[in-house]
Amino acid sequence: MADFTMEIGADGVAVITWDVPNKSMNVLTREAMDEVHELTQQAFADDNVKGLIITSGKDTFAGGMDLNVLAKIAQESGDNPAQGLFDFAMKGHGLLRSVERNGMDPKTNKGGKPVAAVLPGTALGIGLEMPLACHRIFAKNNPKAKIGLPEILVGIFPGGGGTTRLVRKLGAMAASPFLLEGKLLSPDKAKSAGIIDEVSDDPMADARAWVLSEPKIVKPWDEKGYKIPGGAPYHPAGFMTFVGASAMVNGKTQGVYPAAKALLSAVYEGAMVPFDTALKIEARYFTEILMNPSSSAMIRSLFVNKEALEKGASRPDVADEKVGKVGVLGAGMMGAGIALVSAQAGIEVVLVDRDQEAADRGKAYVADYTAKGVSRRKITQDKADAMLARINATPDYDALADCDLIIEAVFEDPAVKAEVTAKVEAVVSEDCIFASNTSTLPISQLATASKRPEQFIGIHFFSPVEKMLLVEIIKGSQTGTRAVAKALDYVRQIKKTPIVVNDARFFYANRCIIPYINEGMRLVAEGVSPALVENGARMVGMPLGPLQLVDETSIDLGAKIARATKAAMGNDYPDGAVDEVIFWMEAEGRLGRKANAGFYDYDEKGKRQGLSEVVKAKYPEAEDQPTLQEVQHRLLFAQVLEAVRALEEDVLEDIREGDVGAILGWGFAPWSGGPFSWLDMIGTPYAAARADELAETYGDRFACPPLLKEMAAKGQSFYNRFGPEAKAA
C-alpha cells in the first residue's frame, strides 16, 4: 500500500493524503518521497486541477523523517557516505522547491498552482518542513497537537529546508527558539509565532476555499527586494542577533554539541545568499553533522534505541500484562509522584499510607500538580478532576484487594519493606505482581519477605517522578517473566522509557553515578579547585557538576549510603577518602540545598549563590592544578568503567539500555550517545590504555575491566560486538 494517495474533486482541488499503513503516526521514507513527488507533479500537469491540499489520513500530520533512513543511506554509499547523504538532502530540497515554485516563471513569478497544507494534529520535523514549502498552512484547533522542529534534541538540525525557510519567514532571532532549542508549540501559539497561517475547527474547508480563491502564492523570499526580518548578518541589527545567538549556543552547549554550531553557521551563511544557494549550504552543513560521530551516536541512542526500548525490545514473549489498577504504598514524594503519573495514564490508583492524614497529603501533591496544569491551560478542569477521582487515598490495606500491580515506596529499611510486603500479600490476589521502588536495596534480598518471589520485581523511579523519563526495572534472582512483562507494560502505559537490569548493589544507574559524585569530592579533597571540577564536568556535557549534584541529592543521603555500603562490603570498601569529606560536611550541617549550605552557598530562598568559601578553607586549593582534560577524564572514566563492569557482570543485558539509561537517568553527556557509544567513539584501545594510566596514578578504581582489555586487544567496538545487529547475526 502507498503512503500517499491523491483524489481530485469536482471543484478542481487535488487532495494528497499521507497515511502510512500500520503506523500510528506518519514518518517519511525514501519511497514515500518519490510517491509524493510523483503525485504533486501529476497534479501540477493536470489542467483540470486548480490547486492542491496536502493533508494526513490520521489525527496527526507527521512525526518527521524515519532516521533509520539516514543510516541506511550512509551504509549504502560505500566509500563516500557524505556524497550519498548530501545528494539525498538535495533531492529533498528539489522536491519541496518543486512544490513551492511549481511552474512559476522565474522572471514574472506568474503561473503555478496554490498548495495548502492541512495539519489535523502534531507536525514535527519534516512534518513541518513540508508544510513550510506549501503556500499556506492550516491547522486544526487541537490543543494537544505539537508543532515544531525538534531535530536539535537528537543531535541534528532541520535539514529539509526548515532551517532556511523558518529564518526567512520569522527572522533569525524569532526563529532561534524553534531551531536551537527544538521548542514545540500548540497550533494557536504556532500561529501567534508566525510559523503557521490559520487555525480553525474545519481546516479542510478553509483550505479548499483558499485554494479556489486564486490567492497570491509567491513566497516572500522569491520576491524582488526581499529582506530577512530583523536584518541580514551584514546589517547592524542582524549582526547583533548572530553575536547574541553565538554566545547563547556556546553558553548552553559548552561547545560539545556540534549540531547547534553547524545550524548557526548554515543560518548565518545562508542569509547572505539567494534562497536556492542557502538550501545548498543547509544541505552541506546537514551532511557534515550526519557524518559527525557525536550526531550518529545521539541519533542511535535518543531515537533508534530509545524507541526500540519503548516498543518492548526487552519484553518477554508473554501475554498482555497491561495494568488496570495499581496500589502505591507510601504517600511521600516518590509515592505521590507514582500515583500522579499512573492516574495521568488513566490507571486506577489506591494510595496507602499509615493514616488518612498522610495518605491525603500524597493526594494533595497530585491536586497541586493538576491545579498548576489547569492554571497554565495544559489540562482542562474536567481532566484534572478525573485524574484526582482515580486516586483512592486511604490507610486501609483491604482497598488493595483488586489491584494487579503493587508498587512499594516506603522508607528504605528492609524490615519496614518486609512488613508491608506481608500485609499486602495477605489481601491481594495470588497473581498480583509486587514491585519495590528501592534505589539501593537488593531486590533478591527484599523478595525473601514474599511468599511469591517469582512475582517480586524492582521498579526504580527517578525523582521527581513526573519529570524524569527513565524507569529502571530490576530482576531479582527469582523474578519470573510475567513480572518483567507487567513492569514493562506498566512503564509503557505511563509513557516512560524502561531499561531492564539484573539485581546487584545499586543496580545500574546509581552504580555509575555514585563514582562520578565521589570522584568530584576526591578532587576537592586533593586540593583541585571546585570551580575546575564543576566547570570541567559541564564543559564535557554533564548537566550538573558532581558537587552541585551532591547538594541537590543531599549530603545526609550520601552519608547514609556510605555507611550502609561500608557495612556491607567490610574491608573491600574503597571510598574511605570520600567519607572524610561527606562526614565532615554532615557534621558541619552543610547538607546541601535543603539546608541552604553545601558545596555551594544559598540565599534564604534556596537560590544557589556560588561555591562555598567554607569548603575552600577546609580543602585549600593546591598551587599546581591538573589540566582540564585530566579532570574531565577522571569524571568520565569513573562512570564508563563502571558501566563496562555492569555489562561484564551481566547486570546489563543490552548495551542499548546502558546508553539510553545513562542519558535519561543521570544525564551522562548526551552528545556522546552514552558511555558505550563514547567508548566506541574514542576507541577501545585508547580507552583501555587511558584506564591503565589513570589506575597507575589514582588507584584501582580506574583499573581496566577485563572485558575492555580483551576488546582493546582485538580492536573491537561495543556496538559491533554487543549491538542488536551483532546479537541477531
C-alpha positions in Angstrom: 0.0 0.0 0.0 1.1 3.5 -0.8 1.9 6.1 1.9 0.5 8.9 -0.3 -2.7 8.9 -2.3 -4.5 11.6 -4.4 -8.1 12.3 -5.1 -9.2 15.1 -7.4 -12.5 16.7 -6.6 -15.2 18.0 -8.9 -14.1 21.6 -7.9 -10.6 21.0 -9.2 -8.9 20.7 -5.9 -6.5 17.7 -5.6 -6.2 16.3 -2.1 -3.0 14.4 -1.4 -3.4 12.3 1.7 -0.4 11.0 3.7 -1.4 7.8 5.6 1.4 5.3 6.3 -0.2 1.8 6.7 0.1 0.1 10.1 1.7 3.2 11.7 0.1 5.4 14.4 2.0 8.4 13.0 3.3 9.2 9.6 7.1 9.1 9.1 8.8 9.9 5.8 10.8 7.3 3.9 12.7 7.4 0.6 10.0 5.6 -1.2 7.3 7.9 0.2 9.4 10.9 -1.0 9.2 9.6 -4.6 5.4 8.9 -4.2 4.6 12.5 -3.1 6.8 13.9 -5.8 5.1 11.9 -8.5 1.6 12.9 -7.3 2.4 16.6 -7.0 3.9 16.6 -10.5 0.9 14.8 -11.8 -1.4 17.4 -10.3 0.6 20.4 -11.5 0.5 19.0 -15.1 -3.3 18.4 -15.0 -5.2 21.3 -16.5 -8.3 20.3 -14.5 -6.5 20.8 -11.2 -6.8 24.3 -9.8 -4.7 23.7 -6.7 -3.6 21.2 -4.1 -4.1 20.3 -0.5 -1.6 18.1 1.3 -3.0 16.5 4.5 -3.0 13.4 6.6 -5.3 10.5 7.0 -4.5 10.3 10.7 -5.3 12.6 13.6 -1.7 13.8 13.4 0.1 15.1 10.4 3.6 13.6 10.7 6.3 12.7 13.3 9.2 13.5 11.0 11.7 11.6 8.9 12.5 7.9 9.7 16.0 8.5 10.9 16.9 4.9 10.1 16.8 6.0 6.5 19.8 8.3 7.0 21.8 5.4 8.5 21.0 3.2 5.6 21.9 5.9 3.0 25.3 6.3 4.6 25.8 2.5 4.6 24.8 2.1 1.0 27.0 4.9 -0.2 30.2 2.8 0.1 33.4 4.8 0.3 31.6 8.1 0.0 28.8 8.3 2.5 28.9 12.1 2.7 28.1 12.3 -1.0 25.2 9.9 -0.6 23.8 12.0 2.3 24.3 15.3 0.5 22.6 14.0 -2.6 19.7 12.8 -0.5 19.3 16.2 1.2 19.4 18.0 -2.2 16.9 15.6 -3.6 14.6 16.6 -0.7 15.2 20.2 -1.3 14.4 19.8 -5.0 11.1 18.0 -4.2 9.9 20.7 -1.8 11.2 23.5 -4.1 9.1 22.0 -6.9 6.0 22.3 -4.6 6.9 25.9 -3.7 7.6 27.1 -7.3 5.5 24.5 -9.4 5.9 26.0 -12.8 6.2 29.7 -11.9 8.0 31.9 -14.4 11.3 32.8 -12.6 11.1 36.4 -14.1 7.5 37.2 -13.6 6.6 34.9 -10.7 3.4 34.0 -12.6 2.0 30.6 -13.2 2.0 27.8 -10.7 -0.9 26.5 -8.6 -1.7 27.2 -4.9 -0.7 24.4 -2.5 -2.1 24.4 1.1 -1.1 22.1 3.9 -3.8 20.9 6.4 -2.5 19.7 9.7 -5.0 17.7 11.7 -2.6 17.4 14.7 1.0 17.1 15.6 3.5 18.1 12.9 7.2 17.6 13.7 10.5 17.7 11.7 9.9 17.0 8.1 6.2 17.0 9.0 6.6 20.8 9.4 9.3 21.3 6.8 6.9 20.0 4.1 4.1 22.4 5.1 6.6 25.3 5.2 7.2 24.7 1.5 3.5 25.0 0.8 1.9 28.4 0.2 -0.4 28.4 3.3 -0.6 26.2 6.4 -4.0 25.5 8.0 -4.1 23.6 11.3 -7.0 22.1 13.2 -7.9 23.7 16.5 -6.3 20.9 18.6 -4.7 22.0 21.9 -2.9 18.6 22.2 -1.1 18.9 18.9 2.6 19.9 18.9 4.1 21.8 16.0 7.9 22.4 15.7 11.3 21.3 14.6 12.8 19.1 17.4 15.8 17.7 15.5 18.4 19.5 17.6 17.3 17.4 20.5 18.6 14.2 18.9 21.9 15.7 17.6 21.0 17.0 14.2 19.1 20.1 12.9 16.3 20.7 10.4 17.9 19.7 7.1 14.8 19.5 4.9 14.6 23.3 4.3 13.2 24.1 7.7 16.3 26.0 8.8 16.3 28.2 5.7 12.6 28.7 5.4 11.9 29.4 9.1 14.6 32.0 9.3 13.3 33.7 6.2 9.8 33.6 7.4 10.4 34.8 11.0 13.9 36.3 11.1 16.9 34.7 12.8 16.1 35.9 16.3 12.4 34.9 16.3 13.3 31.5 14.7 16.1 30.7 17.2 14.0 29.1 20.0 12.4 26.7 17.4 15.7 25.8 15.7 18.2 25.9 18.5 16.1 24.7 21.4 13.5 22.5 19.5 10.7 24.4 21.1 7.2 22.9 20.3 4.0 24.9 20.3 0.3 24.2 20.2 -1.4 25.3 16.9 -2.7 28.6 18.3 0.7 29.5 19.7 2.4 28.4 16.4 0.0 30.8 14.6 0.9 33.6 17.0 4.6 33.0 16.4 4.0 33.2 12.7 5.0 29.6 11.9 1.6 28.6 10.6 -1.1 30.7 9.0 -4.5 29.6 10.1 -6.2 27.6 13.0 -9.8 26.6 12.7 -12.3 23.8 13.6 -12.6 22.9 9.9 -9.2 23.5 8.3 -10.0 21.4 5.2 -13.0 23.6 4.3 -10.9 26.7 4.9 -8.0 25.4 2.8 -10.3 24.4 0.0 -11.9 27.9 -0.1 -8.4 29.5 0.0 -7.1 27.3 -2.9 -10.2 28.3 -5.0 -9.8 32.0 -4.3 -6.9 32.4 -6.7 -4.6 33.6 -4.0 -1.1 35.1 -4.4 1.3 32.2 -3.9 4.7 33.7 -4.3 6.8 33.3 -1.2 8.3 36.5 0.2 11.9 35.2 -0.4 11.1 34.8 -4.1 10.0 38.4 -4.4 12.4 41.1 -5.6 13.8 43.3 -2.8 13.0 40.7 -0.1 14.8 41.4 3.2 15.1 39.0 6.1 13.0 40.1 9.1 15.3 41.6 11.8 18.1 42.2 9.4 20.7 40.1 7.5 24.1 39.4 9.0 25.7 42.3 7.3 23.0 44.7 8.7 23.9 46.1 12.2 20.7 44.7 13.7 21.2 41.3 12.1 24.8 41.2 13.1 24.0 41.7 16.8 21.4 38.9 16.5 24.1 36.5 15.4 26.6 37.7 18.1 24.0 37.0 20.7 22.9 33.7 19.2 26.6 32.5 19.1 27.0 33.4 22.7 23.8 31.6 23.6 24.8 28.5 21.8 28.2 28.3 23.4 26.8 29.1 26.8 24.2 26.3 26.6 26.2 23.6 24.8 29.7 24.4 26.1 30.8 23.6 22.5 30.2 19.9 22.8 27.1 19.7 20.7 28.2 20.1 17.0 24.6 20.4 15.6 23.8 23.8 17.2 27.0 25.4 15.9 26.5 23.9 12.4 22.9 25.2 12.4 24.0 28.7 13.3 26.7 28.6 10.5 24.1 27.5 8.0 21.7 30.3 9.0 24.5 32.9 9.0 25.9 32.0 5.6 22.6 31.2 4.1 21.2 34.6 5.0 23.8 36.3 2.7 23.0 34.4 -0.5 19.9 33.7 -2.7 17.4 31.2 -1.4 18.5 28.2 -3.6 22.1 28.7 -2.6 21.1 28.8 1.0 19.4 25.4 0.6 22.7 24.0 -0.7 24.6 25.5 2.3 22.0 24.0 4.6 22.5 20.6 2.9 26.2 20.8 3.3 26.1 21.5 7.0 23.4 18.9 7.5 25.7 16.3 5.8 28.6 17.4 8.0 26.5 16.8 11.1 25.3 13.4 9.9 28.9 12.4 9.4 29.9 13.6 12.9 30.2 10.6 15.3 28.5 12.6 18.0 25.4 13.1 16.0 25.4 9.5 14.8 25.6 8.4 18.4 22.8 10.7 19.6 20.5 9.6 16.8 21.2 6.0 17.7 20.7 6.4 21.4 18.0 9.1 21.6 15.9 7.9 18.7 16.6 4.4 17.4 17.5 2.7 20.7 15.1 4.7 22.9 12.2 3.9 20.5 13.1 0.2 20.5 13.1 0.0 24.3 9.8 1.8 24.5 8.3 -0.6 22.0 9.3 -3.6 24.1 12.8 -4.7 22.9 13.4 -6.2 26.3 9.9 -7.6 26.9 9.5 -11.4 27.4 7.1 -13.1 24.9 4.1 -13.5 27.2 0.5 -12.3 27.1 -0.5 -8.7 27.6 0.0 -7.5 31.2 -1.5 -4.0 31.0 -2.2 -2.6 34.4 -5.8 -2.0 35.4 -5.4 -0.9 39.0 -2.2 -0.1 40.8 -1.6 0.1 44.6 1.0 2.5 45.8 2.4 2.0 49.3 3.8 5.2 50.8 2.4 8.7 50.0 5.6 10.6 50.3 7.1 12.5 47.4 8.0 9.3 45.5 4.7 7.5 46.1 2.7 10.6 45.3 4.6 11.0 42.1 4.0 7.4 41.1 0.3 7.9 41.9 0.3 11.0 39.8 1.8 9.5 36.6 -0.4 6.4 37.0 -3.6 8.4 37.3 -2.5 10.6 34.4 -2.2 7.5 32.3 -5.8 6.5 33.1 -4.9 3.8 35.7 -7.0 3.5 38.9 -4.8 4.1 42.0 -5.0 3.1 45.6 -2.6 5.3 47.6 -1.9 3.8 51.0 -0.1 5.3 54.0 0.0 4.8 57.8 -3.0 7.1 58.4 -5.6 9.1 56.5 -3.8 12.4 57.0 -0.6 11.0 55.5 -2.4 9.5 52.5 -4.3 12.7 51.9 -1.0 14.7 51.8 0.1 12.4 48.9 -3.2 13.1 47.0 -2.8 16.8 47.8 0.5 16.7 45.9 -1.4 15.5 42.8 -4.1 18.1 43.4 -1.4 20.9 43.4 0.1 19.5 40.2 -3.2 19.4 38.4 -4.2 22.9 39.7 -1.0 24.3 38.1 -1.8 22.4 34.9 -5.2 24.0 34.8 -3.9 27.5 35.5 -1.3 27.1 32.7 -4.0 25.7 30.4 -2.1 22.4 29.9 -5.1 20.4 31.0 -8.8 21.1 31.5 -10.6 21.2 34.9 -12.6 18.2 33.9 -9.4 16.2 33.2 -7.9 17.4 36.4 -11.0 16.3 38.3 -11.0 12.9 36.5 -7.3 12.3 37.5 -8.0 13.0 41.2 -11.1 10.8 41.1 -8.9 7.9 40.0 -6.9 8.1 43.3 -8.2 6.5 46.4 -6.1 7.8 49.3 -6.5 5.5 52.3 -4.8 3.8 55.3 -6.9 0.6 54.6 -4.8 -2.2 53.1 -8.1 -4.0 52.2 -8.6 -1.4 49.4 -5.7 -3.1 47.6 -7.6 -6.4 47.1 -8.3 -6.0 43.4 -5.0 -4.4 42.3 -3.0 -6.2 39.7 0.2 -4.3 40.5 1.6 -3.1 43.8 4.4 -0.5 43.9 6.0 -0.1 47.3 7.7 3.3 48.0 8.1 3.2 51.8 11.1 4.0 53.9 14.4 2.5 52.7 14.6 -0.1 55.5 14.4 -3.9 54.8 12.4 -4.5 57.9 9.8 -1.9 57.0 9.6 -3.2 53.5 9.2 -6.7 54.7 6.3 -5.7 56.9 4.3 -4.0 54.2 5.0 -6.9 51.8 3.4 -9.3 54.2 0.4 -7.0 54.8 -0.1 -6.6 51.1 0.1 -10.3 50.2 -2.5 -11.1 52.9 -5.1 -9.1 50.9 -4.2 -9.2 47.2 -4.9 -12.0 44.7 -2.3 -14.7 44.1 -1.5 -13.4 40.6 -0.8 -9.8 41.7 2.7 -8.5 40.9 4.6 -6.8 43.7 7.3 -4.2 42.9 9.7 -2.2 45.1 10.8 1.3 44.2 14.0 0.9 46.2 17.1 2.7 44.8 19.7 0.8 46.7 18.5 -2.3 48.5 19.0 -5.6 46.5 15.7 -6.9 45.1 16.6 -10.6 45.7 17.0 -9.8 49.4 13.7 -7.9 49.6 12.0 -10.8 47.8 12.7 -13.1 50.7 9.9 -11.4 52.6 7.5 -12.5 49.8 5.5 -15.8 49.5 5.8 -15.4 45.7 9.3 -14.3 44.9 8.8 -15.0 41.2 6.2 -12.2 41.2 8.5 -9.8 43.0 10.4 -7.2 41.0 12.1 -3.8 41.3 10.6 -0.7 39.6 13.0 2.1 40.3 11.7 5.6 39.5 13.9 8.7 39.5 12.9 11.9 41.3 10.8 13.8 40.5 8.8 11.0 39.1 6.6 13.3 36.9 9.6 14.9 35.2 12.2 12.1 34.8 11.9 10.0 31.7 13.6 6.8 32.8 12.4 3.9 34.9 14.8 1.1 35.9 13.3 -2.3 36.1 15.3 -4.8 38.3 15.0 -8.5 38.1 15.7 -10.4 41.3 17.3 -13.9 41.2 13.8 -15.5 41.2 11.8 -12.9 39.3 9.7 -14.5 36.6 8.9 -13.4 33.0 5.3 -12.3 33.8 6.6 -9.9 36.4 9.0 -8.4 33.9 6.2 -8.1 31.3 3.9 -6.5 33.8 6.5 -3.9 34.8 7.3 -3.1 31.1 3.7 -2.8 30.1 3.1 -0.5 33.1 6.0 1.7 32.2 4.7 1.9 28.6 1.3 2.9 29.9 2.8 5.8 31.9 4.8 6.9 28.8 8.3 6.5 30.3 11.4 4.8 28.9 12.3 1.4 30.6 15.6 -0.4 31.0 15.7 -3.9 32.5 18.7 -4.9 34.6 19.7 -7.8 36.8 19.9 -7.4 40.6 23.2 -6.0 42.0 24.2 -3.4 44.5 23.0 0.0 43.3 21.6 -1.7 40.1 22.9 0.2 37.1 22.1 4.0 37.3 23.2 4.6 40.9 26.1 2.2 40.4 27.5 4.6 37.7 26.5 8.0 39.1 27.9 7.4 42.7 31.5 7.1 41.3 31.0 10.4 39.4 29.9 12.1 42.6 32.7 10.5 44.6 35.4 11.5 42.1 34.2 15.1 42.3 34.6 15.0 46.1 38.0 13.3 45.9 39.2 16.0 43.6 38.2 18.7 46.1 39.9 16.8 48.9 43.1 16.7 46.8 43.1 20.5 46.5 41.7 20.7 43.0 39.7 24.0 42.5 36.0 23.3 43.0 35.3 25.6 40.0 37.6 23.5 37.8 35.7 20.4 38.9 32.3 21.8 38.3 33.1 23.6 35.0 35.1 20.7 33.7 32.1 18.5 34.2 29.7 20.9 32.5 32.1 21.6 29.6 32.2 17.9 28.8 28.4 17.8 28.7 27.3 16.7 32.1 24.1 18.7 33.1 25.3 19.2 36.7 28.8 19.2 38.2 29.3 16.5 40.8 29.4 19.0 43.7 26.1 20.6 42.7 24.6 17.1 42.2 25.6 16.2 45.8 23.9 19.4 47.1 20.8 18.5 45.1 20.5 15.0 46.4 21.7 15.9 50.0 24.8 15.1 51.9 23.0 13.1 54.6 21.7 10.7 51.9 25.3 10.3 50.8 26.4 9.7 54.3 23.7 7.1 54.8 24.6 5.3 51.6 28.3 5.4 52.6 27.7 3.8 56.0 25.4 1.1 54.6 27.8 0.3 51.8 30.8 0.1 54.2 28.9 -2.2 56.5 28.0 -4.5 53.6 31.5 -4.5 51.9 33.7 -4.5 55.0 37.4 -4.5 54.1 36.6 -4.2 50.4 35.1 -0.8 50.8 37.0 1.6 48.5 35.8 5.1 49.4 37.3 6.0 52.7 38.8 9.2 51.3 35.4 10.3 50.1 33.8 9.6 53.5 36.2 12.1 55.1 34.6 14.8 53.0 31.0 13.5 53.4 31.1 13.1 57.2 32.8 16.5 57.7 30.1 18.2 55.6 27.4 16.3 57.6 29.0 17.3 60.9 29.1 20.9 59.8 25.4 20.8 58.9 26.2 21.5 55.2 23.6 19.0 54.0 23.1 20.7 50.6 20.3 22.8 49.1 17.7 21.7 51.6 19.9 23.2 54.4 20.9 26.2 52.4 24.5 25.1 52.8 26.6 22.6 51.0 29.4 22.8 48.5 27.6 25.9 47.4 26.1 28.7 49.4 22.4 29.6 49.1 20.2 32.5 49.9 17.2 32.3 52.2 15.0 31.2 49.3 17.4 28.3 48.4 18.9 30.1 45.3 22.4 29.0 44.6 24.9 31.8 45.2 28.3 30.3 44.4 30.9 27.8 45.6 31.4 28.0 49.4 34.4 29.7 50.9 33.9 27.5 53.9 34.6 24.3 51.9 37.5 26.0 50.2 39.0 26.9 53.6 38.7 23.3 54.7 40.2 22.0 51.5 42.6 24.7 50.2 43.4 24.8 46.5 46.8 23.3 45.6 49.3 25.6 43.8 49.5 23.2 40.9 46.2 22.4 39.3 45.6 19.5 36.9 44.7 20.1 33.3 41.0 20.4 32.3 41.3 17.1 30.3 42.7 15.3 33.3 39.7 16.4 35.5 37.2 15.5 32.7 38.8 12.1 32.1 38.6 11.2 35.8 35.0 12.2 36.0 34.0 10.4 32.8 36.1 7.2 33.3 34.7 6.9 36.8 31.3 6.4 35.2 32.1 4.5 32.0 34.3 1.9 33.6 31.5 1.1 36.0 29.1 0.7 33.0 31.6 -1.8 31.4 31.7 -3.7 34.7 27.9 -3.8 34.8 27.9 -5.3 31.3 30.7 -7.7 32.2 28.8 -8.9 35.3 25.5 -9.3 33.4 23.8 -6.6 35.4 23.2 -5.0 31.9 21.9 -7.4 29.3 21.7 -4.9 26.5 24.2 -2.0 25.8 21.3 0.0 24.3 19.8 0.1 27.8 23.2 1.1 29.1 23.4 4.1 26.8 19.8 5.2 27.0 19.6 4.7 30.7 22.8 6.8 31.3 21.5 9.8 29.3 17.9 9.7 30.6 18.7 8.6 34.2 21.6 10.8 35.2 22.3 12.9 32.1 25.6 11.3 31.0 27.0 13.6 28.3 24.1 13.3 25.8 26.4 14.4 22.9 28.3 11.2 23.3 25.3 8.9 22.9 26.0 7.3 26.3 29.0 5.5 27.9 29.3 2.7 25.4 28.9 5.0 22.4 31.6 7.2 23.9 34.0 4.3 24.3 33.4 3.4 20.7 34.0 7.0 19.7 37.4 7.2 21.4 38.2 3.5 20.5 38.6 0.7 22.9 42.4 0.5 22.5 42.8 4.2 23.7 40.1 3.7 26.4 42.0 0.7 27.9 45.4 2.4 27.8 43.9 5.6 29.4 42.3 3.5 32.1 45.7 1.9 32.9 47.3 5.4 33.1 44.5 6.6 35.5 44.8 3.5 37.6 48.5 3.8 38.0 48.2 7.5 39.0 45.0 7.5 41.1 44.2 3.9 42.2 42.4 0.7 41.4 39.0 2.3 40.9 40.2 3.1 37.4 41.5 -0.5 36.8 40.7 -1.5 33.2 37.9 -4.2 33.3 39.0 -7.5 31.6 36.2 -7.1 29.0 37.5 -3.7 27.9 41.1 -5.0 27.9 40.1 -8.0 25.7 38.1 -5.8 23.3 41.0 -3.4 23.0 43.4 -6.2 22.1 41.0 -7.3 19.4 40.2 -3.8 18.2 36.5 -4.3 18.8 33.8 -1.8 19.4 30.9 -2.3 21.8 28.2 -1.9 19.2 29.9 -4.2 16.7 30.2 -6.9 19.4 27.1 -6.3 21.6 24.7 -4.2 19.4 21.4 -5.6 18.2 22.7 -6.4 14.8 25.6 -8.4 16.3 23.1 -10.3 18.5 20.9 -11.1 15.5 23.8 -12.4 13.5 
